[in-house]
Amino acid sequence: HMASKVFKTKMTRRFVEVLKYLLMSEAARSKIEIGLLIDQSLQVVSKLLTGKRIITLEQTQKLILNTNINSHWFITGEV
């Protein structure tokens, strides 16, 4: 399971990049709004941002469906 943990950690890092971008570009006005995009509480969003939690596949899917981020980049890290 080591590879999957590394994979998820890298995806969590990209998730943090996406959240920072959404907040900076004002596509999302707050962490609460980001929580609504991925159907999670503010607490979960905060834990994801600080690296205390690793993103789930479900959260990944919701983020891709509810934003215009590049899913290929988000999943693979390749542009």
Residue pairs with C-beta under 8 A, 6 or more apart in sequence:
5 54
8 54
8 55
9 54
10 77
11 54
11 55
11 60
11 74
11 75
12 48
12 51
12 53
12 54
12 55
14 73
14 74
14 77
15 48
15 55
15 59
15 60
15 63
15 74
16 48
16 49
16 51
18 63
18 67
18 69
18 74
19 28
19 31
19 34
19 45
19 48
19 49
21 27
22 28
22 34
22 67
23 29
23 30
23 31
23 34
27 67
28 34
28 37
31 42
31 45
31 46
31 49
32 42
32 45
34 45
35 41
35 42
35 44
35 45
37 62
37 63
37 66
37 67
38 45
38 59
38 62
38 63
38 66
39 59
39 62
40 48
40 59
44 53
47 53
48 54
48 55
48 59
60 74
60 75
63 69
63 74
64 71
64 74
70 79
72 78
73 79
